[in-house]
Amino acid sequence: MDSDESFHDKSNEHDQQDQQEFLVNLKLFFFDSSLLDPWIEEITHIRVYGLDFKKSKDSDGLYQYVDDGRMNEFISFTNEKNLKVIWTLNVTSFTLEQEMEYVKDIISRGLNIVGFEYGGEYYLRKYYFGDLSAKGVVEKIRMDGENQFYLELLDMWLPPFTSEFPMDKYEHIIITASTNKEKHKEMDYRREFNRKVFEYVDQHPEYDGKVSYSYHLYAGAKSARYNQHEEKVLTPDEIDWSFLEDKPEGSRWVVTESGYYITDYSPQQLKIAKKFYVEQSRRLDDESLLGIHELIEKTKRFNPLSLYGPQGMTPVGEMVEDWLSNRAAYDAGILEVDINDEDNSESPVQQNQESIQESGAPTLVDISPEYKGWFQWIHFSHTLTFSNGKSYRRSYWFSSPDFRKDDLGKPLSYFKRVVKSS
């Protein structure tokens, strides 16, 4: 079976669907389906793991699973929305026996798992030093010199999971680190990590050409809560997309986390973020699965990445929804993100009134307004319907004069305008 066919099988015949695949990362212990309205229909995959960081570690120093009620709500929602799940195996936080039993149980309860990712960001310095005070760390993982801790974990986990969940039916994803041209010890270590992973797969014919690879990539402005021991946040000029070419032939990229850290909800910041997502989508090949972080922020604090917050869809969510609804046009270069365009108009209809009249274009036949009040925002939108059946939705966001700063004290945008085409 060639690689194209195998990927189609493992994703439940997504080649028969017109919709482009798109993944969003979720912290399951924050899941609340009541916030996900309206749902961004272009989302096809959710990447999730079972541990609950809000709970303390058990007596053995291991993390605990999320509550059953939360899992049941998640299963119900993913089935309702026909979502596919990439399950990140916690190959250090739980024992093999625990995780195998848990995965079988949630699948039997209806969770549509289509792939498994083998661990998290084990190339980070917190794992190298085994910093048990850092989130997610329960043991040291080193891949320098003669050390091959992650490969030893793969030796332990890959055989039983590929046996229980065959590679022709489930996607199996091995982690790698995004890299750039910087020359320092940390970047050298990330390259060494990747080289050893690729060599490991190359030396195992049962996996070569049959596994996928994940990476994480973040850019933008470091937030006030940025931790230097977590994934690095790059400036746009530091991104070197050439690492995408390192992927072995016959495999594909599954981007389980990526994001652009904006400083506020201003139109300019949202366009810069959109430009990052558009560029990444263009750089990936057709077989790759692009994903971003994150789905939900349940607190009232400003989260520069989340698509949904306590009051529903955020301005970031609106921006991502607009991009995804026109993703094919952006990928093809038909649409561009002009970060210097002050009027922030990115509608595919760029004609002036005179050219419209000369071309005999469809006429406006209906305007449907809608108002919604939020904690910090007033939202107005109206849908313009034309005689040819096409409609265009314009959304406007106004901040309440009583809430002009976010929880970090940063000024909020007083006005935001997004144009969405459908």
C-alpha positions in Angstrom: 0.0 0.0 0.0 1.5 3.4 -1.0 1.7 6.3 1.5 -1.1 8.2 0.0 -3.5 5.3 0.3 -2.4 4.5 3.9 -3.1 8.1 5.0 -6.5 8.1 3.5 -7.3 4.8 5.3 -6.1 6.0 8.6 -8.1 9.2 8.5 -11.4 7.4 7.7 -11.2 8.0 4.0 -10.9 11.8 4.2 -9.9 11.8 0.5 -13.6 11.3 -0.2 -14.4 14.7 1.5 -13.9 18.1 -0.1 -13.1 19.7 3.3 -9.4 20.4 4.1 -8.3 18.8 7.4 -7.6 21.1 10.3 -6.6 20.3 13.9 -6.9 22.3 17.1 -5.2 21.4 20.3 -7.3 21.1 23.5 -6.5 21.0 27.2 -9.1 18.4 28.1 -9.4 19.5 31.7 -10.6 22.9 30.4 -13.2 21.5 28.1 -16.7 23.1 28.2 -18.9 22.4 25.2 -21.3 25.3 26.2 -18.7 27.8 25.2 -18.2 26.4 21.7 -21.1 28.2 20.0 -21.0 29.0 17.2 -18.7 26.1 16.3 -16.0 26.6 13.6 -17.1 24.0 11.1 -13.8 23.9 9.3 -12.2 22.1 12.4 -11.9 18.4 11.6 -9.5 17.1 14.3 -8.9 17.7 18.0 -5.5 16.8 19.5 -5.8 15.9 23.2 -4.2 14.1 26.1 -5.7 12.5 29.1 -3.8 14.0 32.1 -5.2 16.7 34.3 -2.6 19.3 35.2 -5.0 20.8 37.8 -4.7 17.7 39.9 -1.6 17.0 42.0 0.6 14.0 41.1 -0.2 10.7 42.8 2.0 8.9 45.4 4.1 7.5 42.7 4.8 10.9 41.2 2.6 10.4 38.2 -0.2 12.6 36.9 -3.9 11.6 37.1 -6.5 11.3 34.3 -9.3 13.8 33.8 -12.7 13.2 35.5 -15.0 10.8 33.7 -17.7 13.5 33.5 -15.4 15.7 31.5 -14.4 12.9 29.2 -18.0 11.9 28.6 -18.9 15.5 27.6 -15.9 15.5 25.2 -16.9 12.2 23.6 -20.5 13.4 23.1 -19.4 16.7 21.6 -16.8 15.1 19.2 -19.4 12.6 18.0 -22.0 15.4 17.5 -19.5 17.4 15.4 -18.1 14.3 13.6 -14.6 15.1 14.8 -11.5 12.9 14.6 -9.2 12.7 17.6 -5.4 12.6 17.8 -4.6 11.1 21.2 -1.3 12.1 22.7 0.0 9.1 24.6 1.6 10.2 27.9 4.5 7.8 27.7 6.1 9.1 30.9 3.1 10.4 32.9 1.3 7.0 32.9 2.5 3.4 32.7 2.0 1.5 29.5 -0.6 -0.7 31.1 -2.5 2.3 32.5 -2.6 4.1 29.2 -3.5 1.1 27.1 -6.4 0.2 29.4 -7.6 3.8 29.4 -7.4 4.2 25.6 -9.4 1.0 25.1 -12.0 2.2 27.5 -12.6 5.6 26.0 -12.7 4.1 22.5 -15.3 1.6 23.7 -17.3 4.6 25.1 -17.3 6.1 21.6 -14.3 8.4 21.2 -13.2 8.5 17.6 -9.5 8.2 17.9 -7.8 8.1 14.5 -4.1 8.5 15.6 -1.6 8.4 18.4 1.2 10.8 19.2 4.0 9.4 21.2 4.6 11.9 23.9 5.2 15.7 24.1 8.0 18.2 23.9 10.7 15.9 25.2 13.4 17.9 23.4 12.9 20.8 25.9 15.5 21.6 28.5 13.1 20.8 31.4 13.1 17.2 30.3 16.9 17.2 29.6 17.5 18.2 33.3 14.5 16.2 34.6 13.1 19.2 36.4 10.2 17.6 38.4 8.9 21.1 39.3 8.1 21.8 35.7 4.7 21.0 34.2 4.6 17.6 32.6 7.9 16.3 33.8 8.1 13.1 35.8 11.5 11.8 34.7 14.7 12.9 32.8 14.7 12.4 29.0 18.1 13.0 27.3 19.0 12.4 23.7 22.6 13.8 23.6 25.7 11.7 23.0 25.0 8.1 23.8 21.7 8.9 25.5 18.6 7.8 23.7 15.9 7.9 26.4 13.1 8.8 24.0 14.1 6.0 21.6 13.9 3.6 24.6 10.4 4.8 25.3 9.5 4.1 21.6 10.9 0.6 22.0 8.6 0.1 24.9 5.4 1.7 23.5 5.4 1.3 19.7 5.2 -2.5 19.5 2.2 -3.0 21.8 0.3 0.0 20.4 0.9 -0.7 16.7 -0.2 -4.3 17.4 -3.4 -3.3 19.2 -4.1 -0.4 16.8 -2.7 -1.5 13.4 -0.8 1.1 11.3 -3.1 0.6 8.3 -6.0 1.8 10.4 -4.5 4.3 12.9 -1.9 7.0 12.4 1.2 6.7 14.7 3.0 10.0 15.2 6.5 10.5 16.5 7.6 13.8 18.0 10.3 16.0 16.5 11.5 19.6 17.2 11.1 22.5 14.9 14.5 24.1 14.2 16.0 27.2 12.6 19.5 28.4 11.6 20.4 29.7 15.0 23.8 28.4 16.2 23.7 27.6 19.9 23.7 24.5 22.1 19.9 24.3 22.5 19.3 24.4 18.7 22.1 21.8 18.2 20.4 19.6 20.7 17.1 19.9 18.9 18.8 18.9 15.6 20.4 15.9 17.3 17.1 14.9 18.8 15.5 14.9 15.3 18.5 13.1 13.6 18.3 10.2 16.2 14.5 9.9 15.7 14.8 9.8 11.9 17.6 7.3 12.1 15.7 5.1 14.6 12.7 4.9 12.2 15.0 4.3 9.2 16.5 1.3 11.1 13.1 -0.2 11.8 11.5 -1.4 8.5 8.2 -2.0 10.3 7.9 1.7 10.9 9.8 3.3 8.0 7.5 5.1 5.7 4.5 4.2 7.9 4.8 6.7 10.8 4.1 10.4 10.8 6.0 13.2 12.6 4.8 16.1 14.7 6.3 19.4 15.5 5.4 22.6 17.5 6.0 26.1 16.3 5.2 29.4 18.0 5.9 33.0 17.0 5.0 36.5 18.0 5.3 38.5 21.2 6.3 36.6 24.4 3.5 36.8 26.9 3.8 38.0 30.5 3.6 34.3 31.5 6.2 33.1 29.1 8.4 30.4 30.6 11.9 30.0 29.1 11.8 26.2 29.8 8.7 25.8 27.5 8.6 25.9 23.7 10.5 28.9 22.3 8.5 31.8 20.9 10.2 33.1 17.8 10.0 36.5 16.0 8.7 36.1 12.4 12.1 36.7 11.0 13.6 33.9 13.1 11.4 31.3 11.5 13.3 29.0 9.1 10.8 26.8 7.2 13.5 24.6 5.7 13.2 22.2 8.6 10.0 20.9 6.9 12.2 19.4 4.2 13.9 17.1 6.8 10.9 14.8 6.9 11.7 11.3 5.6 10.1 10.3 2.3 6.7 8.5 2.6 5.7 10.2 5.9 3.7 13.3 6.6 3.8 16.2 9.1 1.1 16.4 11.8 1.3 19.9 13.4 -0.1 19.2 16.8 0.7 22.7 18.1 1.4 26.1 16.5 0.4 29.6 17.2 1.1 33.3 16.9 1.2 35.4 20.2 -0.6 38.7 19.6 -0.3 41.6 22.0 -4.0 42.6 21.7 -7.1 42.2 19.6 -6.3 45.1 17.3 -6.9 44.6 13.5 -3.2 44.9 12.9 -2.2 42.2 15.4 -4.9 39.8 14.1 -3.7 40.3 10.5 -0.1 39.6 11.5 -1.3 36.4 13.2 -3.3 35.4 10.2 -0.3 35.9 7.9 1.7 33.5 10.1 -1.0 30.8 9.7 -1.4 31.4 6.0 2.4 31.1 5.5 2.6 27.9 7.4 -0.3 26.4 5.5 1.3 27.3 2.2 4.6 25.7 3.3 3.1 22.3 4.2 2.4 19.8 1.5 -1.1 18.6 0.7 -0.8 15.4 2.8 0.2 17.3 6.0 -2.3 18.0 8.8 -2.0 21.6 10.1 -2.9 22.3 13.7 -3.0 25.3 16.0 -3.1 25.9 19.8 -5.6 26.3 21.5 -9.3 25.7 21.5 -10.5 27.1 24.9 -9.4 29.6 27.5 -11.9 29.3 30.4 -10.6 32.2 32.5 -11.2 35.9 31.9 -7.5 36.6 31.3 -6.3 37.7 27.9 -5.2 34.6 25.9 -3.4 35.5 22.6 -4.1 32.1 21.1 -7.5 30.8 22.2 -10.4 30.5 19.7 -13.0 30.5 22.5 -13.3 32.1 25.9 -15.8 32.5 28.7 -18.2 34.4 26.4 -17.8 32.2 23.3 -15.8 32.8 20.2 -12.9 35.3 20.6 -11.6 37.8 18.0 -8.8 35.2 17.4 -11.5 32.6 16.7 -13.2 35.0 14.3 -10.0 35.6 12.5 -9.2 31.9 12.2 -12.7 31.1 11.1 -12.4 33.7 8.3 -9.1 32.3 7.2 -10.3 28.7 7.2 -13.4 29.6 5.2 -11.1 30.9 2.5 -8.1 28.7 3.1 -7.9 27.3 -0.4 -7.8 30.8 -1.9 -5.1 31.9 0.6 -3.1 28.7 -0.1 -3.3 29.3 -3.8 -2.2 33.0 -3.5 -5.6 34.3 -4.8 -6.1 36.0 -1.4 -3.2 37.7 0.5 -3.0 39.2 4.0 -1.8 42.8 3.7 -0.7 43.8 7.1 -0.1 47.4 5.8 -3.7 47.7 4.6 -5.2 50.1 7.2 -8.8 49.6 6.3 -8.4 45.9 7.1 -10.6 44.7 4.2 -9.8 41.2 2.9 -13.0 40.4 1.2 -12.5 38.5 -2.1 -14.7 41.1 -3.7 -12.3 44.1 -4.2 -14.1 45.9 -7.0 -15.4 49.5 -6.6 -19.0 50.5 -7.3 -18.3 51.6 -10.8 -16.7 48.3 -11.9 -19.6 46.4 -10.3 -22.1 48.4 -12.3 -20.2 47.9 -15.5 -19.9 44.2 -15.1 -23.5 43.6 -14.3 -22.6 42.0 -11.0 -25.3 40.5 -8.7 -27.2 43.1 -6.6 -27.8 43.2 -2.9 -31.2 41.7 -2.0 -31.1 41.4 1.8 -29.4 42.6 4.9 -29.8 40.6 8.1 -28.4 42.4 11.3 -27.5 40.7 14.6 -26.5 42.1 18.0 -24.8 40.3 20.9 -23.6 41.8 24.2 -20.5 40.3 25.9 -18.7 41.0 29.1 -16.1 43.3 27.6 -17.4 43.6 24.1 -20.4 44.6 22.0 -20.7 42.6 18.9 -22.7 43.7 15.8 -22.8 41.7 12.6 -24.9 41.8 9.4 -25.1 39.4 6.5 -25.4 40.8 3.0 -27.2 38.4 0.6 -26.9 38.9 -3.2 -29.0 37.9 -6.1 -26.5 35.1 -7.2 -27.0 33.3 -3.8 -23.7 34.4 -2.3 -23.6 36.0 1.1 -21.0 38.0 3.0 -21.0 38.5 6.7 -19.5 41.6 8.3 -18.7 41.6 12.0 -17.8 44.6 14.2 -16.5 44.5 17.7 -16.7 47.5 20.1 -15.1 47.4 23.6 -17.2 48.6 26.5 -15.8 51.9 27.9 -15.8 50.4 31.3 -13.4 47.5 30.4 -10.6 49.0 28.4 -7.8 46.9 29.8 -7.3 43.2 29.9 -6.3 41.3 33.1 -2.6 42.0 32.4 -3.2 45.8 32.2 -2.6 46.0 28.5 -4.8 48.3 26.4 -7.5 46.6 24.5 -8.5 47.6 21.0 -11.5 49.9 21.0 -12.7 48.7 17.6 -12.3 45.6 15.5 -13.7 44.9 12.1 -13.6 41.5 10.4 -15.0 40.7 7.0 -15.9 37.1 6.4 -17.0 35.6 3.1 -19.1 32.5 2.7 
